[in-house]
Amino acid sequence: MRQNGFSLTEVLVAMAILAMVATSFLVLGAEQARTLAAMEARAMARIAADNLMVQELTGQRLQSLEASLSGEIEIGNQQFIWQRTRKPTNIPEIVEISYAVKLQGQQQILAQVTRLRRE
């Protein structure tokens, strides 16, 4: 006797393979979304650090002689915490200024900018 179509076993094996492939694509998509969010946060933190440094060097930001300052800045609808450090160098009239930026509520520094400035 001749049968037309697929057997139940063949259909179940095909469905199992299809389910594994679909699951792989879902996991890949979720991982890609997490990576994209992390890249966006790093890019926004870098923009924040660069903006803070430009404001510091052009005199748009209050120039404090304190060794360490911190504050908050919003870039791209994300809230960042920044910390500025100022320390002397071996050359008396030159100081090193650094800005470190991280997402609010996180400990990892996403961007850091350091420049030398004449006092």
TAWO-V10261 format. One record per helix or strand of 3 or more residues. SS is the DSSP state (H for helix, E for strand). FROM is the first residue (numbers start at 1). TO is the last residue. Records with the same first field share a line. If there is no record, write none. Layout:
SS=FROM-TO, FROM-TO
//
This chain:
H=8-58
E=68-75, 78-88, 94-103, 111-118
//
